[in-house]
Amino acid sequence: MGRIDDLANRYVAEWAPLSPTGATYVGIAGYDDQLDDLSPDGYAARADLVRRTLGQLDVTEPETEAERTAKEAMQERLGLELARHDAGETTSEISVIESGLHEIRMVFDLMPTDGEEAKANVATRLNRFASALEGYKRTLREAAADGRVSSRVQLVEVAKQCDVWVDPEGDNFFHGLVERLDADGTLGAELRKGAAAATAATAEFGQFLRTELAPVGREKQAAGRERYELASQYFLGAKVDLDETYAWGFAELARLEADMRIVAGQIAGPGATVDEAVAALDADPARTVRGKEAFRDWMQELADKAITELNGTHFDIPEQVRRIECRLAPTSDGAIYYTGPSEDFSRPGRMWWAVPQGITDFSTWREVTTVYHEGVPGHHLQVAQTAVRADLLNRWQRLLCWVSGHGEGWALYAERLMDELGYLADPGDRLGMLDGQALRAARVIVDIGMHLELEIPADNPFGFHPGERWTPELGWEFMRAHCRVPDENLRFELNRYLGWPGQAPSYKVGERIWLQARDEAKARKGADFDLKEFHRQALDLGALGLDPLRRALARL
């Protein structure tokens, strides 16, 4: 093991005590009874570790090509993490999907719960929840006093999430968690005490957001160009021309919708509109699953089938990765997401769905492509395979490195790949994939347009409000016109974009860069290009920014 790998492994060892919540997320044992210090001192300590590590990286030379890639990956990631901290983003940003609150709430979803020790850890964490939120309030107050505060709309929306999480008629999250653990005696009492304390702290935090922070929150949700450029680079691991990308989004959405009209004719007859095809698919009882649990089981069956059929043919899937769990999240905010396995694989990779309240029927034609995105060959193959590669990747690469453009771009590329491989030959399933791609293309337009408050092109292919400037209201109108997603899900989507600038385009822009990287590899290799080998080599590099990815692939 070389000096870069030693440095990377030491970083993980020092990081875990500073981020015990993060340690649980990535499956490092020994920290499940602790929560992150969300006070200003806690954020400063984590930033100091990043700063010191970057200084050490600058004076450490790689000994192998693999270490060169690892060094570039660490410098790119940690450099942008520090830039965001120094700009005040990490200590002030709070949105419907990302904040210190969300991190310490969601960690309970991944904690071990079998046995007395595991349940005692849950009890301890629950009883520390209020203290963690008090520290977080101090951080947010300091940031607001310095003029750095999230938008008023986002703060109010997160307060509403707090309401739902603690509502006995809503998610009732903490009490529901304790009920499922079914512990009695002293341990049961500690768990119930912790659930009551965490519930009260969450409700109080919602009130803090409403009454103290929201009144000083930004009126505009738009990030502005300077903040957006940093956010975009962070989520992509690459610098892109935002104005060119915005224009490309219109062209890409028009291309996808032209394909959708062709498929619509295959489903509902020549000349049928996409909406007519959607109506025909939704009316087909063979394409509807009723009940959340039945839908989870459907996802599990399809995910398992994909692993079985792709292994040994298009990918060589390590044994530890051949298991995935599909789960219903204990909340109802509409998110669909993947969580990776623990370091020792005792906890497998998991596909989660936070089903909105009131939704009981599920259209399978929409979600076949989602299973491929979250499972194999998407996130599960990429993330879990990286965790296996201890012979090729250091501990930081395996556990801590995540770049949205790389990961989400790969998962979207994986959906398209499954179409290329014939897994979306059914016109309904293919329409679902195209509709998902269209959603991602539409949000390239809307995310960049709203946050930069750009002018809508006069010659845009949809005749949509030519010459006007983007607002959240126009963003909703555009998404509603171009996405076949239930209003409950779409409202969450739009709130997410407005509160998390630069993240939503990383899917489609990331896929674009993955496709460009594949084309570049084809051009370099010529007749020797092999798709399976390209995928193996690319995934064996681990997660890294998309600019470092292209450089690393060019050296292979």
C-alpha angles and dihedrals in degrees: 000000000000132000095265090054091047090052092048093049091048090052090057091049091052094041098055096066089047091050109030089161089056090047090059091048092056094037103250106156125227103050104073094112095056138073130208119270099247094182121108089263091055094052090046092052093052091047090050091055090052092048093050092047092051090052090052092047091054092062098038119090121210116243098203139026089255090055091049089057091046092050093049090048093051095045092050096046100039091041092057092042089056092045090054091048093049090049089055095245100124094049097046108030115105123162141155091274108025132046142102087270093056092048095055093041095050095046089076089065090065103039120115110252105179116107135014096281092054092048091047088054090054090050092050092049092048090052090050094050096091093050091051091052091049089056090047091053090054090052093049092046092052091048091049091050087056090052096257112123137136123251119286091238093056092048092052092046092052089049087056089052089054088053092053094045092057100034112112086215092046128046094320083194106178098040090044090052092053093046090055091052089059097200125161137190121033093338092052090051092051091050093050091047090050093048091052092048094047091046092051092045092050092049090048091048089054089054090048090055092048101042105028111023104029094059089060094038121120115274092215122061091199112109097208126229100283096052091040094053091055092045093048093050091048094052095043102035083223140082113240133179100256095200092050090046090050091053091045089054091063092049093046093049091049090051092050094047090051088055090047091055090054092051090045088061090054090053104040104017136274113321094015117148122235090250090054090051091049090051090051092050093046090050092054108099090201088065097049128085118194121212132027095253093050090050091051089052091050090053091049093052093049093045091051092047092053092051092050095048099042096046112097093006112061097000136021099228116200115239093246090057096054091087124073130165123217111207142176110236116235090236132067108218096118099249123145114199148151129234121198128235125270117264092261094040092239084125110048128215110278138206112211133195121191096200113208116242113268097027111118104147123070129195109220094198089067095048108043088088091046091059090052089047096051097031130030128011087010130058098338095054093043100043100035093044089053089053090055096052100088088141092060108025134050122236095264091054093048099045114019111029114097127155116182095212091051097043101035091037090055092048092052089045087051090057090053090045091056088054089051090050092053100253093122097048090123105094092224093052090045091051087053091054093047091047090052090049090049090053089054092047092048091054092053085062097041098042096049092037096050098042094045091036089227127180116259106242113258090223098044110151094240099052087235114167094312115213096010123120121246120260130170088258092056088045090058093046092050095046092046090052096048106033129067096208125128113263092245091058095040093051089054089047093054093046088051093053093049093050099039106045117200098012101093096057091051090083098058096030089047091051089049091055092045089054091047090050090052091050091049090051090050090051092049096045099037111179090000093064112121119185096209091050091048091054092047094050094045095049092044088064089068124219116327141146115289094244091053089044092059092047092049093048091050089057095054 
